[in-house]
């Protein structure tokens, strides 16, 4: 029903920046929340940031607060993740997620996931 495609990942040195994009297609009218999660090798997928699609204050994990910013363009069915001051511990596969739930900070609240885009931060 919903398809999500991420892009923008890559290799960056510590302190650098990247901007990830996620384009949604299909029944985008049912989306209430959109967010970003990440998963490093051997670790569980963790919450990064998310926002109510039609308006609301975004939430951020403590580990990225002040460095990452989520924005969206409803007309383009696109959500962005601007990542500044990147650290090696930010290295992970980053996943875009969409859901019908109004609870936005847990993986269980999301119904649709992108394939992921790799972000690697070197020291």
Buried (B, 14 or more C-beta within 10 A) or exposed (E): EBBBBBEBBEEBEEEBEBEBBBBBEBEBEEBBBBBBBBBBEEEEBEBBBBBBBEEEEBBBBEBBEEBBBBEBEBEEBBBBBBBBEBBEEBBBBBBBBBBEEEEBBEBEBBBBBBEBBEBBBEE
